[in-house]
Amino acid sequence: MRLPNLTSLLTRVRHAALAFDAWVNAGLYDSGRSTGEAYERFQERMSAFSVRGWKRVALDLASEGVTIGTGGAILMLALAQPAFNLTSDNWLKAQDLAVTFLDRYGTEVGRRGIKHDDSLKLDDFPDIMIKALVSTEDRRFYEHWGIDPIGTARALVNNSRGGGNTQGGSSITQQLAKNLFLTNERSLERKVNEAFLALWLESHLTKNEILKLYLDRAYMGGGTFGAVAAADYYFGKPLKDISLAEAAMLAGLFKAPTKYAPHVNLPAARARAVDVLHNMVEAGFVTEGQIQTALRNPATPVTRTRDITADYYLDWAFGEIKGMADAGKLRNDRVLTVKTPLDIAIQKRADEVVENVLRKYGDQYDVDEAAMVILDPDGALRAMVGGADYGESQFNRATDALRQPGSSFKPYVYAAALASGQFRPDTTVVDSPVCIGNWCPQNYGRSFSGRQPMWLAVAKSINTIPIKVSIALGKAMGISHEARAAKAGRAKIIETAHAMGITTPLTDSVSLPIGSAEVNVIDQAAAYAVFANGGRRAKPYAAMEVRNSAGEVIYRHDDERPEQVLSTQVVADMNFMLNKVVEEGTGKRAQLEGIKVAGKSGTTNAYRDAWFVAYTGNYVGAVWYGNDDHTSTNKMTGGSLPAMTWHDVMETAHQGIELKPMPGLKDSGRPAAQASSNPAAPANAGSGASGKLSRRSFEAIGNLNGLFRSVEPASVAGAPKPGAKPAAGTAPATGDVAEGARSVGGRIGTP
């Protein structure tokens, strides 16, 4: 009975499966037929909208326009986000800090903030001042929506014809956006942000509000901000009392305040004023007859000397104060008086030296820009030069520009080496070929000098030794593979550099130990200050004391305590070696009579950047020369103009002061306190405490003989590996090592 039942069950299952299959097939067929019929009906209806000929072309173009427009709108929205992130609900209030800055002796040196001098309402501004400004800077100001394509095109055409009647391409709104939210960095990103912020300002403010803010915020030369302050500074009178000729001269200052400042170059200022007067006629604001008196009787400023101002310094200081206010360190006070460590005598000398050096040697070396920072060893900012001409460019190259440091980065490598306990200044190192993968750094002349003490390798700025040090640091951690050991060693170097004061991210590449990672000038000065102050972190600061409008002290820098980042023995050894750089190596031009100087020069790939960073027991100074567009100089090295600039400024700075000794350095130039024969005495960077190496570390050190205690085998010491390419960082040796070889009296490559 069971067998027939099973057969019957299988039959029913088969019939059910066949029925399901038939249902699926029928369903698919019916839905396909229905879909086809529906599509045919759709086509029949759409055929009524079918067009041919020029209508078809227009429709296709419109469709493509919608597609491209949608994609463009999405792209524009993405590009606008960084700009809009700079704004906030209280953006205008955030600008209303009114800060008066005093130098270290209590003398007022400048003011910053929206309240430079906004006491005059726009309705009280003389009509001729507004017409002179609008006709020259933005003739269609009241017609455009923040960006003026027509005005930009007209300015380009006008400027391409030559002559002195130069017009700007940016609208007043764009210039205000830059003043309020951006820096003067010359980059596409900044221009994109400027355009979006101009649109944003137009949507939040009236035209008159934008014009008033611009008139109050623009830099007018001579350390003055705003038309009201400029009228008083240049003509000794209130703005409402100026003549047409004086209004034209003031309007000519907005785009190039230093170039056309009447107390600097009166003929150029008057020529610019003539252009402004003709612009007013072209714009229809005045007639030819009305400007004749102004043309015959040009404006004459009151007698003033060309003041040395600390504009770059005060801009950076104002940024620091805004940061402190945002962090809640200054309560809710908006009107502040800040006592700074600024030394006007040193600032004046720094400005003069940089200006004179660029004027005298700029063409010879094909260099246009420079930056300099001078600190006390505790980080107090004494002086700052952010560029060749503040009026031409307010972009601060001392704080905002990132450039490769070249060999001036090597002290961080050697500090990490000394802190590890593996090295001392007299440790024998071997200058011979070394490769990491296919990358093989070269010395000057592509030759090697063999065995020598480490301090001499530092003085001669040899490139192979820092690479070998990075490998040795990794091998001391128990890593035997050379490339991985080098990477671990570079991580320790980066850690040391950051602990000492480098705040920018350091790109980890094989050439990092010889200066390929980018840094800024103020960080270099701060990091070297660790050597000058005995091993403590020296964060740069511009506020010694802050008082509110009632005169109450609400902040003192003395309340902050620095962190110990290097041991005193490491500092003593570094000061000994870096003093040798100045006395016997690449920094000879920086020597000061009767004063111990320690430091390091740096020259980067293709001579794009030249550095000199050095210090005494009293001051630390970092100097950079180069070009904004990263073009090469004419073989300028760190031991040339940078070292000479450092010397000329510091020679003045050290006059009439009590000289302080360099930490750990005797008058003889030797470290004041030598450690015991135990090489592990120095502490690790970042701790400042003494410690011993583990047994594993000593075993690793014992395996480093091939790197430091003997000449390498011929198979290693020969030519670089086939296909090896010098990477960024090879060129720092070009200038530094050449100078070092001449200084120590031996050609690099001589055993």
C-alpha positions in Angstrom: 0.0 0.0 0.0 2.9 2.4 0.7 4.3 2.2 -2.9 1.1 3.4 -4.7 0.6 6.2 -2.2 4.2 7.4 -2.8 3.6 7.3 -6.6 0.4 9.3 -6.2 2.2 11.9 -4.1 5.0 12.3 -6.7 2.4 12.7 -9.4 0.6 15.4 -7.6 3.8 17.3 -6.9 4.8 17.1 -10.6 1.4 18.4 -11.6 1.7 21.2 -9.1 5.2 22.2 -10.4 4.0 22.1 -14.0 1.0 24.3 -13.0 3.3 26.8 -11.2 5.7 26.9 -14.2 2.8 27.5 -16.5 1.5 30.3 -14.3 4.8 32.0 -14.1 5.3 31.8 -17.9 1.8 33.1 -18.5 2.3 35.9 -16.0 5.6 37.0 -17.6 4.1 36.8 -21.1 1.1 38.9 -20.1 3.1 41.5 -18.2 5.6 41.8 -21.1 2.7 42.2 -23.6 1.0 44.8 -21.3 4.3 46.7 -20.9 4.9 46.7 -24.6 1.3 48.0 -25.2 1.8 50.7 -22.6 5.1 51.8 -24.1 3.5 52.0 -27.6 0.7 54.1 -26.2 3.3 56.3 -24.4 5.2 56.7 -27.7 2.1 57.6 -29.5 1.3 60.3 -27.0 4.9 61.6 -26.8 5.0 61.8 -30.6 2.8 64.8 -30.3 5.6 66.6 -28.6 8.2 65.6 -31.2 10.1 68.4 -32.8 12.6 68.7 -35.7 15.0 71.1 -37.1 16.0 74.2 -35.1 13.5 73.3 -32.4 15.2 69.9 -31.8 18.6 71.6 -31.6 17.3 74.1 -29.0 15.6 71.4 -27.0 18.8 69.3 -26.9 20.9 72.4 -25.9 18.4 73.2 -23.1 18.5 69.6 -21.8 22.3 69.6 -21.8 22.2 73.0 -20.0 19.9 71.7 -17.3 22.2 68.7 -16.8 25.4 70.8 -16.7 23.8 73.4 -14.6 22.6 70.9 -12.0 26.1 69.4 -11.8 27.7 72.9 -11.6 25.3 73.8 -8.8 26.3 70.7 -6.8 30.0 71.5 -7.5 29.6 75.2 -6.5 27.8 74.1 -3.3 30.7 71.9 -2.4 33.2 74.6 -3.1 31.2 77.1 -1.0 31.2 75.0 2.2 34.8 76.0 3.3 33.9 79.7 2.9 30.6 79.5 4.7 32.2 77.6 7.6 34.2 80.8 8.3 31.0 82.6 9.1 28.8 82.3 12.1 25.6 83.8 13.6 27.8 86.3 15.5 30.4 86.9 12.9 30.2 90.7 13.0 30.3 90.7 16.8 33.3 88.4 16.7 35.1 91.2 14.8 34.5 93.9 17.4 37.4 93.2 19.7 39.1 96.6 20.2 42.7 95.9 21.3 45.4 98.5 22.1 48.9 97.0 22.1 51.8 98.3 24.2 55.4 97.4 23.8 57.4 95.8 26.6 58.0 99.3 28.1 54.4 100.3 28.1 54.4 102.5 25.1 51.4 102.2 22.7 52.5 100.7 19.4 49.2 100.1 17.6 45.6 99.0 17.6 43.7 96.2 16.0 40.0 95.3 15.7 36.9 96.6 13.9 37.0 99.7 16.1 40.2 101.1 14.5 38.3 104.4 14.1 34.6 104.0 13.2 33.4 107.1 15.0 32.3 108.7 11.8 28.9 107.7 10.3 28.8 107.0 6.6 26.4 110.0 6.2 29.1 112.2 7.6 31.8 111.0 5.1 32.5 113.7 2.5 30.8 112.9 -0.8 34.1 113.4 -2.7 35.8 110.6 -0.6 33.1 108.1 -1.5 33.0 109.1 -5.1 36.8 108.9 -5.4 36.8 105.4 -3.8 34.0 104.0 -5.9 35.2 105.4 -9.2 38.6 103.8 -8.7 38.0 100.6 -6.8 34.5 99.5 -7.9 32.6 101.7 -10.3 29.6 99.4 -10.4 29.5 98.8 -6.7 25.8 99.8 -6.3 24.8 97.7 -9.3 26.5 94.3 -8.9 25.8 91.5 -6.5 29.2 91.1 -4.9 31.1 90.0 -7.9 31.3 92.2 -11.0 32.2 90.3 -14.2 31.8 93.5 -16.3 34.0 95.6 -14.0 36.6 92.8 -13.9 36.7 92.6 -17.7 37.0 96.3 -18.0 39.9 96.4 -15.5 41.7 93.6 -17.4 41.3 95.5 -20.7 42.4 98.8 -19.2 45.4 97.3 -17.4 46.5 95.4 -20.6 46.9 98.8 -22.3 49.6 99.8 -19.9 50.1 103.2 -18.4 49.6 104.3 -14.8 45.8 104.2 -14.7 45.7 100.7 -13.1 42.3 99.4 -12.0 41.6 96.5 -9.6 39.6 93.4 -10.6 38.1 92.6 -7.2 35.0 94.3 -6.1 34.8 96.3 -2.8 32.7 93.4 -1.4 35.4 90.9 -2.3 38.1 93.0 -0.7 36.0 93.4 2.5 35.5 89.6 2.6 39.2 89.1 2.4 39.8 91.7 5.2 37.2 90.2 7.5 37.7 86.4 7.0 40.8 85.6 5.0 44.5 86.1 4.8 46.4 87.6 1.8 47.7 84.2 0.7 48.0 84.1 -3.0 46.1 80.9 -3.9 43.1 79.7 -5.9 41.4 78.4 -2.7 41.6 81.9 -1.2 40.1 83.5 -4.3 37.2 80.9 -4.4 36.5 81.5 -0.7 36.6 85.3 -1.3 34.0 85.1 -4.1 31.6 83.0 -2.1 32.0 85.2 1.0 31.3 88.3 -1.1 28.0 86.8 -2.1 27.3 85.9 1.5 28.1 89.5 2.6 25.8 90.9 -0.1 22.9 88.8 1.3 23.5 89.8 4.9 24.4 93.5 4.6 23.2 96.6 2.7 25.5 98.2 0.2 26.1 101.2 2.6 27.0 98.8 5.4 29.5 97.0 3.2 31.0 100.4 2.1 31.2 101.6 5.7 33.0 98.5 6.9 35.4 98.7 4.0 36.2 102.3 4.7 36.9 101.5 8.4 38.9 98.3 7.8 41.2 98.9 4.9 44.9 99.3 5.5 46.0 102.8 4.5 49.8 102.6 5.1 51.9 104.1 7.9 50.3 101.7 10.3 46.8 103.3 9.9 43.6 101.5 9.3 40.5 103.2 7.8 40.0 106.5 6.0 39.4 108.5 9.2 42.7 107.5 10.7 44.5 108.0 7.4 43.2 111.6 6.9 44.5 112.5 10.4 47.8 110.7 9.8 48.6 112.1 6.3 47.0 115.6 6.4 46.5 116.3 10.1 42.8 117.0 9.8 39.4 115.3 10.2 38.2 113.4 7.2 35.1 115.6 6.7 37.5 118.6 6.1 39.6 117.1 3.3 39.8 118.7 -0.2 39.2 117.0 -3.5 42.9 116.6 -4.1 43.4 115.0 -0.7 40.4 112.7 -1.2 41.9 111.5 -4.5 45.3 110.8 -2.8 43.6 108.8 0.0 41.5 106.8 -2.5 44.7 105.9 -4.3 46.0 104.2 -1.2 43.4 101.3 -0.9 45.1 98.9 -3.4 48.8 99.7 -2.7 49.1 101.7 0.5 52.9 101.4 0.9 53.7 102.0 -2.8 51.6 105.2 -2.9 51.9 106.4 0.7 52.7 110.1 0.4 55.2 110.1 3.3 57.2 107.4 1.5 56.9 108.4 -2.2 55.1 111.7 -2.7 55.6 111.9 -6.5 54.1 108.4 -6.9 51.2 109.3 -4.5 50.4 112.5 -6.6 50.6 110.6 -9.9 48.1 108.0 -8.5 45.9 110.9 -7.3 45.8 112.2 -10.8 44.6 108.8 -12.1 41.8 108.8 -9.4 40.7 112.3 -10.5 40.4 111.1 -14.1 38.5 108.0 -13.0 36.0 110.3 -11.3 35.5 112.2 -14.5 35.1 108.9 -16.5 32.5 107.7 -13.9 30.5 110.9 -14.3 30.9 112.0 -10.7 32.7 115.3 -11.5 33.5 117.3 -14.6 36.8 118.1 -16.2 36.5 121.7 -15.0 35.9 120.6 -11.4 39.2 118.7 -11.2 41.4 121.4 -12.6 42.0 123.1 -9.3 43.0 119.7 -7.7 45.3 119.0 -10.7 47.0 122.4 -10.3 47.2 122.2 -6.5 48.0 118.6 -5.6 47.7 117.4 -2.0 50.6 118.0 0.3 50.9 115.7 3.4 52.1 116.9 6.8 55.8 116.2 7.4 56.4 112.7 8.7 59.4 110.4 8.7 58.9 106.9 7.4 57.9 105.1 10.6 58.9 101.6 11.4 55.7 99.7 12.3 55.2 96.3 13.6 52.2 95.4 11.5 53.0 91.7 10.9 53.7 91.4 14.7 50.4 93.1 15.7 48.4 91.1 13.1 49.7 87.8 14.7 49.2 89.2 18.2 45.6 90.2 17.4 45.0 86.6 16.2 46.4 85.2 19.4 44.2 87.5 21.5 41.1 86.5 19.5 42.0 82.9 20.2 42.3 83.5 23.9 39.0 85.3 23.9 37.3 82.4 22.1 38.8 80.0 24.7 37.3 82.1 27.5 40.6 83.2 29.0 39.6 86.9 28.8 36.1 86.7 30.3 33.6 88.6 28.1 35.6 91.8 27.8 35.8 93.3 24.3 37.9 96.4 24.9 41.4 95.3 25.9 44.9 96.6 26.5 47.7 94.1 25.8 51.3 94.5 27.0 53.5 92.6 24.6 57.2 91.6 24.6 57.7 93.7 21.5 61.1 95.5 21.4 60.7 98.4 19.0 64.5 98.8 18.7 65.0 95.2 17.6 61.9 95.4 15.4 63.1 98.5 13.7 66.6 96.9 13.1 65.0 93.7 11.7 62.9 95.7 9.3 65.8 97.8 8.1 68.2 94.8 7.6 65.7 92.8 5.7 64.8 95.7 3.5 68.4 96.6 2.9 69.5 93.1 2.1 66.7 92.6 -0.4 67.3 95.9 -2.1 71.1 95.3 -2.3 71.2 91.6 -3.0 67.7 90.6 -4.2 68.5 90.9 -7.9 71.8 89.1 -7.5 70.2 86.1 -5.8 66.8 86.3 -7.6 65.0 86.5 -4.3 62.0 88.7 -3.4 60.8 87.7 0.0 62.0 87.1 3.5 60.7 86.4 7.0 62.3 86.6 10.5 61.2 85.8 14.0 63.1 86.8 17.2 62.1 85.3 20.5 63.4 85.3 24.1 64.4 81.8 25.1 61.1 81.4 26.9 59.1 82.2 23.8 58.4 85.9 24.2 58.0 87.4 20.8 60.5 90.3 20.5 60.2 91.1 16.8 58.6 89.7 13.6 59.1 90.4 9.9 56.4 88.7 7.8 57.5 89.8 4.4 59.3 92.4 2.3 56.5 94.9 2.3 53.4 94.9 4.4 51.7 97.4 2.2 52.1 95.2 -0.9 51.1 91.9 0.9 49.8 91.4 4.4 50.3 87.6 4.1 52.5 86.7 7.0 55.3 84.4 5.8 56.7 84.0 9.3 53.6 82.3 10.6 51.4 81.2 7.7 53.8 80.0 5.0 55.0 76.4 5.0 58.4 75.8 3.5 61.0 73.0 3.5 63.6 73.7 6.2 66.5 71.7 4.6 69.4 71.1 6.9 68.0 73.4 9.5 65.7 70.4 10.4 68.7 68.2 11.3 69.0 69.4 15.0 65.8 67.5 15.7 67.4 64.4 14.3 70.5 64.8 16.5 68.4 65.7 19.5 66.5 62.5 19.2 69.8 60.6 18.7 71.3 62.1 21.9 68.2 61.6 23.9 68.2 57.9 22.9 71.5 57.4 24.7 73.2 55.9 21.7 75.2 58.9 20.6 77.4 61.6 22.0 79.0 64.5 20.1 82.3 62.6 19.9 80.7 59.4 18.6 82.5 58.2 15.5 80.2 58.2 12.5 80.9 57.1 8.9 80.0 59.3 5.9 79.5 56.6 3.2 76.7 55.7 0.8 73.4 54.6 2.3 70.1 53.7 0.6 66.6 53.1 1.7 65.0 51.1 -1.1 65.9 52.9 -4.3 66.5 56.2 -2.6 70.1 57.2 -1.9 70.9 60.7 -0.5 73.9 62.4 -1.9 76.4 64.9 -0.4 77.9 67.9 -2.1 80.0 66.7 -5.1 78.5 63.2 -4.7 81.5 62.2 -2.5 82.0 61.0 1.0 84.4 61.9 3.8 84.6 58.7 5.8 85.0 58.4 9.6 84.6 61.5 11.8 83.1 62.6 15.1 79.4 63.4 15.0 79.9 67.1 15.8 81.9 67.5 12.7 79.3 65.8 10.6 76.8 68.4 12.0 79.2 71.3 11.3 79.6 70.1 7.7 75.9 69.4 7.3 76.5 65.9 5.8 73.3 64.3 4.5 74.1 60.6 4.9 74.5 60.7 8.7 71.0 61.8 9.6 69.6 59.0 7.5 71.9 56.5 9.3 70.8 58.0 12.6 67.2 57.3 11.7 68.0 53.7 10.9 70.0 53.3 14.2 67.1 54.7 16.2 64.9 52.0 14.8 67.4 49.2 15.2 67.8 50.2 18.9 64.1 49.4 19.2 64.8 45.8 18.1 63.8 46.3 14.4 66.3 44.5 12.2 64.8 45.2 8.8 66.5 48.4 7.6 63.6 50.1 5.9 61.3 49.4 8.8 63.9 50.5 11.2 64.3 53.8 9.4 60.6 54.4 9.5 60.5 53.7 13.2 63.4 56.1 13.7 61.7 58.8 11.7 58.7 58.4 13.9 60.9 59.1 16.9 62.4 62.2 15.1 58.9 63.5 14.4 57.9 63.0 18.0 61.0 64.9 19.2 60.3 67.8 16.7 56.7 68.1 17.8 57.7 68.0 21.5 60.1 70.8 20.9 57.6 73.1 19.3 57.0 72.2 15.6 53.2 72.4 15.3 52.6 71.5 11.7 52.1 67.9 10.6 55.4 66.4 9.4 55.1 64.2 6.3 56.9 60.9 7.0 59.1 60.3 3.9 62.6 58.8 3.6 64.0 62.3 3.1 62.4 63.7 6.3 65.7 63.6 8.3 67.4 66.0 5.8 64.5 68.5 5.8 61.8 67.6 3.3 58.8 68.1 5.6 57.4 71.6 5.6 57.5 73.9 8.6 57.0 77.6 9.3 59.5 80.2 10.6 57.9 80.9 14.0 57.9 77.2 14.8 61.6 76.9 13.9 62.4 79.7 16.3 60.3 78.1 19.1 61.9 74.7 18.7 65.4 76.0 18.8 64.5 78.0 21.9 64.4 74.7 23.7 68.2 74.5 23.3 68.6 78.1 24.5 66.5 77.8 27.7 67.8 74.5 29.0 65.3 72.0 27.5 61.8 73.6 28.2 59.0 73.9 25.7 58.9 77.6 24.5 55.5 78.4 23.0 55.7 81.8 21.2 53.5 84.4 22.9 52.7 88.1 22.4 50.6 88.8 25.5 52.6 89.3 28.7 49.6 90.9 30.4 46.0 91.7 29.4 43.8 94.4 31.0 40.2 95.1 30.4 38.6 98.5 29.9 38.5 99.1 33.7 42.2 98.6 33.9 41.9 95.2 35.7 44.5 92.6 34.9 42.6 89.6 33.5 45.5 87.6 32.2 49.3 87.1 33.0 51.6 84.9 31.0 53.8 84.3 34.0 51.0 82.1 35.5 51.8 79.5 32.8 54.5 76.9 33.5 56.6 75.4 30.6 57.1 71.6 30.1 60.6 70.1 30.2 61.1 68.3 26.9 64.8 67.6 26.7 67.3 66.7 29.4 69.9 69.3 30.4 72.7 66.9 29.2 71.1 66.6 25.7 70.8 70.4 25.6 74.5 70.8 26.6 75.6 68.4 23.9 73.4 70.0 21.2 74.7 73.4 22.1 78.2 72.2 21.8 77.6 70.8 18.3 75.5 73.7 17.0 78.1 76.1 18.3 80.6 74.3 16.2 78.4 74.9 13.2 78.8 78.7 13.7 82.5 78.6 14.7 83.8 76.0 12.2 80.9 75.2 9.8 78.3 76.6 7.6 77.2 79.4 9.9 80.4 81.4 10.2 78.8 84.6 8.9 76.6 84.7 12.1 79.5 84.9 14.6 79.2 87.7 17.2 82.3 89.1 18.8 82.6 87.8 22.4 79.3 86.0 22.3 78.6 82.3 22.0 76.3 81.6 19.1 74.8 78.2 18.1 72.6 77.4 15.1 72.1 75.7 11.8 71.8 76.8 8.2 69.4 75.1 5.7 69.2 75.2 1.9 66.5 73.2 0.1 66.0 71.5 -3.3 67.0 73.7 -6.3 67.8 76.5 -3.9 64.2 77.4 -3.3 64.5 78.1 0.4 67.4 79.4 2.5 67.3 79.3 6.3 69.4 80.3 9.2 68.1 79.5 12.7 70.4 80.3 15.7 70.5 81.5 19.3 72.5 82.9 22.1 71.8 82.8 25.8 69.7 85.9 25.3 67.8 85.6 22.0 66.6 83.0 19.4 66.2 84.1 15.7 64.9 82.2 12.7 65.5 83.7 9.2 64.1 82.6 5.8 64.6 83.9 2.3 62.8 82.7 -0.8 60.1 83.4 -3.4 56.3 83.2 -2.9 55.9 81.2 -6.1 58.5 78.6 -5.1 60.9 79.5 -7.9 64.6 78.9 -7.4 66.9 81.6 -6.2 70.3 82.1 -7.7 72.2 79.5 -5.6 71.5 81.3 -2.3 72.4 79.2 0.7 71.4 79.4 4.4 74.9 80.5 5.2 74.7 83.6 3.0 71.9 86.2 3.2 70.0 84.4 6.1 73.1 84.1 8.3 74.2 87.7 7.4 70.7 89.0 8.3 70.8 87.1 11.6 74.2 88.6 12.4 73.3 92.2 11.6 70.1 92.1 13.6 71.5 90.2 16.6 74.6 92.4 16.8 72.3 95.4 17.5 70.0 93.4 19.8 72.9 92.4 22.1 74.3 95.9 22.6 73.9 97.3 26.1 72.3 94.2 27.7 73.5 91.7 30.3 74.8 88.7 28.3 73.5 85.3 29.5 75.5 82.1 29.1 74.3 79.4 26.8 73.0 76.5 28.9 75.5 73.8 29.5 78.3 75.4 27.5 81.6 76.6 29.0 83.4 79.6 27.6 85.7 77.1 25.9 82.8 75.9 23.8 82.8 72.4 25.5 79.7 71.1 27.4 79.9 72.3 31.0 78.9 68.9 32.4 79.9 65.7 30.8 77.9 62.5 31.6 79.6 59.4 32.9 80.9 56.8 30.5 77.5 55.3 30.5 76.0 56.4 27.1 72.5 56.0 28.4 72.6 59.0 30.7 70.6 61.4 28.6 66.9 61.2 28.9 64.4 60.5 26.2 62.9 63.5 24.4 59.7 64.5 26.0 60.4 63.3 29.5 63.4 65.2 30.7 64.1 62.4 33.2 67.2 60.2 33.1 66.9 56.6 32.2 68.9 53.5 31.2 68.7 51.5 28.0 67.4 48.0 28.3 69.5 44.9 27.6 67.7 44.6 24.3 68.7 48.1 23.3 72.4 47.5 24.1 72.3 44.3 22.0 70.8 46.3 19.2 73.5 49.0 19.5 76.1 46.2 19.3 74.8 45.4 15.9 75.2 48.9 14.5 78.9 48.6 13.8 78.3 48.4 10.1 76.6 51.8 10.3 78.9 53.8 12.6 82.0 52.0 13.8 83.6 50.8 10.6 83.9 51.5 6.9 81.2 49.7 5.0 82.1 46.9 2.6 83.0 47.8 -1.0 79.7 46.4 -2.2 77.8 49.0 -0.1 80.2 51.8 -0.4 80.2 51.9 -4.2 77.9 53.8 -6.5 74.2 54.2 -5.7 71.9 51.3 -6.6 70.8 51.1 -10.2 67.7 53.2 -10.8 68.1 55.1 -7.6 66.8 58.7 -7.8 67.7 61.6 -5.5 64.6 62.7 -3.7 63.6 66.1 -2.3 66.1 66.9 0.4 69.2 65.9 -1.6 69.8 69.5 -2.6 70.1 70.9 1.0 73.6 69.6 0.9 74.4 71.6 -2.2 74.8 74.8 -0.3 75.4 73.8 3.3 77.9 71.1 2.7 79.9 73.2 0.2 80.2 75.9 2.7 81.0 73.5 5.5 83.8 71.9 3.4 85.4 75.3 2.9 84.9 76.3 6.5 86.6 73.3 8.0 89.4 73.3 5.4 88.7 69.9 3.8 86.9 68.9 0.6 83.9 66.6 1.2 84.8 63.2 0.0 88.3 63.2 1.3 88.8 60.3 3.7 
